[in-house]
């Protein structure tokens, strides 16, 4: 309830501010007018017994409509103040009798008022009917009324109800199935029997199709087995020398090792280094790894001879002769090791 009451106050003050701006009142006057109205409303709400929307509507009704408040603020001089609460008389005061006996006729005629002009104010008891209803956010308190009922723009259909009827709308949505009479027990039994027969026929047809498909699958598998075996046999590579480039490099290395030809050895290692059939790791193994291992073995052999561990001991001044006698065998061993590695890789390819 407090939220609705505050909303009524905000709507009222907003309406007053809009009308004051339309009347081109100064900003200071508008601010003072709205502040004074807010303070007066808060004081009366604090004195009220309950803070319901109906009580707030009564307070706003006593203050006057936004049009009257803005009109009084624009006509008055000095700072804007909240208008005093209106007190509507319960009944109209009786008209003052006109003295006719003691006064002359001329004076009596002077006291009879003439017809009012169009510019004169009308009586407060006979207000002009509104031309048209204002929208909810611009409606004044005179249009809202002091009742406790829900405002007309807040009426919404309930989530599980049909809501209010629309004027001028007749008819509805018709579904043919609803208009038909309910089926009898015999019709329901016939429908159930028909559905059972259809399900049995569908199950038998599916079983026949499944059996036929299984038979066709077995026959097709038997037909394709020889073909698959042939393809598998064809796909298996036969062992052989399938890379003549690597075989040529190996032949050059073997010939160079047997003949002691430096040119043949160099060409063999050069072909192995430039081969695209070998990976970089295989090239390093064939050209650098195995020859390096052969050189390491020759150095170990010379160290053992120099230390007297194996072979003929090296004399004091015979190191050059030992190197000259060991070097050719180291070179031949490196060439043969590289050639064997290349032949092995050629068979793998």
LOTOR-62454 format. One record per residue (C-alpha): chain; x, y, z. Coordinates in steps of 0.001 Angstrom, whole numbers. Layout:
['A' [X Y Z]]
...
***
This chain:
['A' [0 0 0]]
['A' [2866 2397 722]]
['A' [4177 2078 -2813]]
['A' [799 2976 -4334]]
['A' [443 5942 -1967]]
['A' [3892 7239 -2873]]
['A' [3064 6764 -6549]]
['A' [-58 8910 -6139]]
['A' [2009 11648 -4488]]
['A' [4668 11507 -7209]]
['A' [2040 11666 -9951]]
['A' [385 14638 -8270]]
['A' [3662 16547 -7844]]
['A' [4729 15669 -11378]]
['A' [1437 17003 -12721]]
['A' [1891 20217 -10726]]
['A' [5420 20640 -12069]]
['A' [4284 20066 -15662]]
['A' [1461 22581 -15382]]
['A' [3758 25120 -13718]]
['A' [6221 24743 -16572]]
['A' [3407 25156 -19097]]
['A' [2348 28344 -17284]]
['A' [5979 29549 -17675]]
['A' [6519 30050 -13965]]
['A' [10114 30751 -12867]]
['A' [12181 27748 -11908]]
['A' [12590 29014 -8347]]
['A' [8840 29401 -7967]]
['A' [8218 25913 -9314]]
['A' [10788 24418 -6946]]
['A' [9338 26212 -3920]]
['A' [5796 25243 -4901]]
['A' [6624 21559 -5262]]
['A' [8669 21558 -2029]]
['A' [5856 23228 -100]]
['A' [3313 20767 -1476]]
['A' [5515 17836 -571]]
['A' [5983 19098 2964]]
['A' [2255 19702 3438]]
['A' [1413 16234 2096]]
['A' [3964 14592 4402]]
['A' [2585 16452 7429]]
['A' [-980 15432 6684]]
['A' [62 11830 6000]]
['A' [1834 11736 9364]]
['A' [-1343 12922 11107]]
['A' [-3578 10465 9244]]
['A' [-4655 7239 10920]]
['A' [-3760 4976 7963]]
['A' [-1450 5524 5029]]
['A' [-3703 3976 2399]]
['A' [-4219 5188 -1173]]
['A' [-7707 6366 -220]]
['A' [-6300 8541 2582]]
['A' [-3700 9990 228]]
['A' [-6415 10753 -2335]]
['A' [-8421 12594 341]]
['A' [-5348 14638 1297]]
['A' [-4668 15538 -2315]]
['A' [-8344 16371 -2833]]
['A' [-8245 18804 100]]
['A' [-5174 20488 -1375]]
['A' [-6936 20960 -4696]]
['A' [-6380 19854 -8235]]
['A' [-3016 20573 -9889]]
['A' [-4720 23181 -12097]]
['A' [-6047 25072 -9077]]
['A' [-2711 24883 -7248]]
['A' [-785 26223 -10239]]
['A' [-3407 28908 -10884]]
['A' [-3216 30115 -7274]]
['A' [590 30116 -7427]]
['A' [636 32093 -10678]]
['A' [-1956 34653 -9453]]
['A' [-359 35156 -6029]]
['A' [2559 37482 -5280]]
['A' [5749 36651 -3439]]
['A' [7170 33190 -2813]]
['A' [5020 30215 -3727]]
['A' [3321 28505 -816]]
['A' [1259 25388 -530]]
['A' [-2475 26200 -672]]
['A' [-4479 25723 2457]]
['A' [-6649 22602 2566]]
['A' [-10082 23123 1125]]
['A' [-13104 22617 3341]]
['A' [-16109 21734 1262]]
['A' [-19275 22857 3037]]
['A' [-21761 20140 3781]]
['A' [-24634 22202 2452]]
['A' [-25014 25511 741]]
['A' [-25852 28590 2826]]
['A' [-29382 29933 2357]]
['A' [-29603 33041 233]]
['A' [-29927 36340 2039]]
['A' [-33528 37613 1875]]
['A' [-34044 40835 84]]
['A' [-35734 43527 2198]]
['A' [-38683 44979 352]]
['A' [-40875 46540 3034]]
['A' [-38580 49095 4656]]
['A' [-36622 50145 1581]]
['A' [-37842 52102 -1386]]
['A' [-38410 50413 -4696]]
['A' [-35493 52228 -6308]]
['A' [-33002 50831 -3782]]
['A' [-34554 47392 -4092]]
['A' [-34107 47437 -7837]]
['A' [-30468 48466 -7400]]
['A' [-29727 45435 -5200]]
['A' [-31065 42917 -7742]]
['A' [-27994 41601 -9628]]
['A' [-28026 41598 -13374]]
['A' [-27158 38694 -15651]]
['A' [-23537 37580 -15500]]
['A' [-21295 38013 -18478]]
['A' [-19233 35252 -20090]]
['A' [-16050 36516 -18461]]
['A' [-17439 36249 -14919]]
['A' [-16531 33263 -12811]]
['A' [-19046 30477 -12666]]
['A' [-20389 29135 -9426]]
['A' [-18232 26460 -7790]]
['A' [-21245 24222 -7418]]
['A' [-21743 23923 -11197]]
['A' [-18378 22898 -12711]]
['A' [-18141 22428 -16434]]
['A' [-18009 18821 -17547]]
['A' [-14589 17731 -18802]]
['A' [-14146 17690 -22527]]
['A' [-12221 14391 -22529]]
['A' [-10517 12075 -20069]]
['A' [-6844 12867 -19499]]
['A' [-4237 10130 -19782]]
['A' [-3307 8364 -16507]]
['A' [-35 10237 -15959]]
['A' [-1718 13621 -16561]]
['A' [-5060 12984 -14818]]
['A' [-5843 15266 -11891]]
['A' [-7313 14314 -8544]]
['A' [-10739 15544 -9658]]
['A' [-10682 12956 -12453]]
['A' [-9294 10144 -10295]]
['A' [-11829 10574 -7512]]
['A' [-11482 9716 -3803]]
['A' [-12711 6114 -4086]]
['A' [-10689 3139 -2846]]
['A' [-11215 1172 -6054]]
['A' [-8440 250 -8392]]
['A' [-7701 2810 -11094]]
['A' [-9083 1968 -14479]]
['A' [-5659 1777 -16138]]
['A' [-4379 -673 -13517]]
['A' [-7033 -3290 -14251]]
['A' [-5357 -6267 -15893]]
['A' [-6639 -9780 -16613]]
['A' [-5767 -12385 -14047]]
['A' [-3198 -15034 -15047]]
['A' [-5779 -17846 -14822]]
['A' [-8891 -15947 -15758]]
['A' [-10499 -14731 -18928]]
['A' [-10351 -11117 -17772]]
['A' [-12983 -8512 -18458]]
['A' [-15130 -8866 -21526]]
['A' [-14527 -6556 -24451]]
['A' [-17488 -4436 -25453]]
['A' [-18886 -5322 -28858]]
['A' [-17106 -8672 -29126]]
['A' [-19274 -11754 -29504]]
['A' [-18427 -15290 -30442]]
['A' [-15395 -17378 -29690]]
['A' [-13008 -20014 -30956]]
['A' [-14709 -23181 -32118]]
['A' [-12925 -26562 -32260]]
['A' [-14705 -29260 -34277]]
['A' [-13518 -32046 -31968]]
['A' [-15177 -30393 -29003]]
['A' [-18523 -30103 -30775]]
['A' [-18639 -33834 -31543]]
['A' [-20350 -36123 -29011]]
['A' [-18052 -38337 -26931]]
['A' [-17368 -41800 -28426]]
['A' [-19201 -44809 -27079]]
['A' [-17585 -47873 -25540]]
['A' [-18030 -49873 -28751]]
['A' [-16232 -47236 -30800]]
['A' [-13388 -47110 -28274]]
['A' [-13027 -50919 -28386]]
['A' [-13008 -50897 -32211]]
['A' [-10330 -48201 -32233]]
['A' [-8183 -50171 -29783]]
['A' [-8497 -53371 -31872]]
['A' [-7619 -51508 -35055]]
['A' [-4559 -49930 -33409]]
['A' [-3397 -53347 -32132]]
['A' [-3703 -54859 -35635]]
['A' [-1730 -52003 -37167]]
['A' [1022 -52385 -34561]]
['A' [1222 -56162 -35197]]
['A' [1438 -55650 -38962]]
['A' [4133 -53004 -38522]]
['A' [6132 -55291 -36189]]
['A' [5922 -58215 -38657]]
['A' [6965 -56033 -41570]]
['A' [9900 -54670 -39601]]
['A' [11016 -58185 -38606]]
['A' [10867 -59341 -42250]]
['A' [12846 -56311 -43365]]
['A' [15434 -56901 -40632]]
['A' [15819 -60573 -41638]]
['A' [16205 -59651 -45311]]
['A' [18773 -56980 -44526]]
['A' [20749 -59408 -42338]]
['A' [20826 -61998 -45152]]
['A' [21943 -59417 -47688]]
['A' [24645 -58200 -45296]]
['A' [26031 -61726 -44796]]
['A' [26129 -62381 -48556]]
['A' [27780 -59040 -49218]]
['A' [30400 -59728 -46545]]
['A' [31212 -63093 -48087]]
['A' [31556 -61505 -51502]]
['A' [33813 -58726 -50261]]
['A' [36145 -60866 -48165]]
['A' [38299 -62098 -51124]]
['A' [38513 -58569 -52486]]
['A' [39581 -57202 -49125]]
['A' [42220 -59900 -48801]]
['A' [43552 -59102 -52257]]
['A' [43681 -55414 -51485]]
['A' [45410 -56089 -48165]]
['A' [47978 -58269 -49901]]
['A' [48534 -55600 -52514]]
['A' [48838 -52905 -49850]]
['A' [51603 -54768 -47963]]
['A' [54954 -53539 -49398]]
['A' [57311 -56222 -50538]]
['A' [60843 -56188 -49219]]
['A' [63331 -54935 -51837]]
['A' [65679 -52156 -52810]]
['A' [63323 -49432 -53880]]
['A' [65629 -46379 -53702]]
['A' [68413 -46385 -56296]]
['A' [69736 -43006 -55168]]
['A' [70675 -44305 -51725]]
['A' [72052 -47516 -53261]]
['A' [74287 -45443 -55561]]
['A' [75658 -43493 -52586]]
['A' [76341 -46758 -50731]]
['A' [78108 -48237 -53779]]
['A' [80360 -45182 -54077]]
['A' [81289 -45438 -50401]]
['A' [82124 -49154 -50701]]
['A' [84190 -48574 -53852]]
['A' [86065 -45707 -52261]]
['A' [86806 -47806 -49166]]
['A' [88098 -50766 -51184]]
['A' [90096 -48703 -53683]]
['A' [91157 -45992 -51297]]
['A' [89714 -43342 -53650]]
['A' [89031 -40075 -51915]]
['A' [86819 -38828 -54756]]
['A' [84467 -41810 -54534]]
['A' [84183 -41434 -50769]]
['A' [83412 -37733 -51047]]
['A' [80750 -38287 -53733]]
['A' [79126 -41024 -51657]]
['A' [78810 -38870 -48560]]
['A' [77718 -35878 -50683]]
['A' [74891 -37891 -52277]]
['A' [73797 -39113 -48854]]
['A' [73825 -35528 -47511]]
['A' [71736 -34204 -50410]]
['A' [69225 -37056 -50474]]
['A' [65562 -36074 -50070]]
['A' [64583 -39624 -49141]]
['A' [66214 -39334 -45735]]
['A' [65022 -37272 -42830]]
['A' [67375 -34672 -41316]]
['A' [68146 -37014 -38410]]
['A' [68984 -39877 -40791]]
['A' [71236 -37611 -42879]]
['A' [73174 -36564 -39773]]
['A' [73535 -40188 -38713]]
['A' [74832 -41358 -42120]]
['A' [77173 -38428 -42831]]
['A' [78352 -37312 -39385]]
['A' [77308 -39828 -36732]]
['A' [78831 -43068 -38069]]
['A' [82082 -41461 -39396]]
['A' [82463 -39707 -36041]]
['A' [82065 -43030 -34236]]
['A' [84772 -44544 -36482]]
['A' [87166 -41674 -35713]]
['A' [86477 -42082 -31987]]
['A' [87244 -45793 -32245]]
['A' [90572 -45056 -34003]]
['A' [91590 -42576 -31309]]
['A' [90743 -45097 -28582]]
['A' [92852 -47711 -30415]]
['A' [95837 -45351 -30543]]
['A' [95438 -44441 -26862]]
['A' [95455 -48122 -25889]]
['A' [98601 -48739 -27911]]
['A' [100283 -45693 -26430]]
['A' [99405 -46815 -22909]]
['A' [100385 -50410 -23632]]
['A' [96925 -51797 -23009]]
['A' [96447 -53557 -26357]]
['A' [98207 -54005 -29658]]
['A' [101795 -53191 -30469]]
['A' [103160 -50459 -28207]]
['A' [103919 -47115 -29900]]
['A' [107602 -46148 -29693]]
['A' [108654 -42760 -28402]]
['A' [109093 -41151 -31806]]
['A' [106631 -43362 -33711]]
['A' [103363 -41438 -33200]]
['A' [103340 -40194 -36793]]
['A' [103801 -43688 -38165]]
['A' [101019 -44971 -35894]]
['A' [98635 -42266 -37175]]
['A' [99554 -42993 -40786]]
['A' [98888 -46694 -40290]]
['A' [95586 -46198 -38389]]
['A' [94011 -43445 -40491]]
['A' [93215 -45530 -43629]]
['A' [91446 -48186 -41565]]
['A' [89397 -45536 -39741]]
['A' [88322 -44030 -43076]]
['A' [87404 -47428 -44502]]
['A' [85409 -48307 -41396]]
['A' [83494 -45001 -41573]]
['A' [82699 -45534 -45271]]
['A' [81535 -49108 -44760]]
['A' [79365 -48137 -41760]]
['A' [77696 -45328 -43747]]
['A' [77178 -47651 -46738]]
['A' [75506 -50310 -44610]]
['A' [73242 -47690 -43013]]
['A' [72201 -46340 -46429]]
['A' [71430 -49861 -47710]]
['A' [69281 -50481 -44629]]
['A' [67369 -47233 -45151]]
['A' [66890 -48022 -48836]]
['A' [65247 -51350 -47950]]
['A' [62976 -49581 -45426]]
['A' [61821 -47137 -48096]]
***
